[in-house]
Amino acid sequence: AGHTGMTDEQREAHIAACGRHMLAAQAAGDAVTARHWLDEQNLAIKQRSPAQIARMEGCYFSAQGEQARLAARVRTCTP
């Protein structure tokens, strides 16, 4: 099953839902169903659009850069 007809927002919601279903199945001891939801989640992740991937990478690197800037300020500031 493909997820190509979804918007980026719908796909991200689907990815999150698959993760919740997988965790619930694991908690219930149902490894077969947990594996199904993991496979569904991985398929949806592979079908992310290039624009969505760029947005996600931008968020990650922006957050990491801000953390590095804050750490540098703390190291260079005197009390």
Secondary structure, DSSP 8 states (H G I E B T S, - for coil): ---TTS-HHHHHHHHHHHHHHHHHHHHTT-HHHHHHHHHHHHHHHHT--HHHHHHHHHHHHHHHHHHHHHHHHHHH---
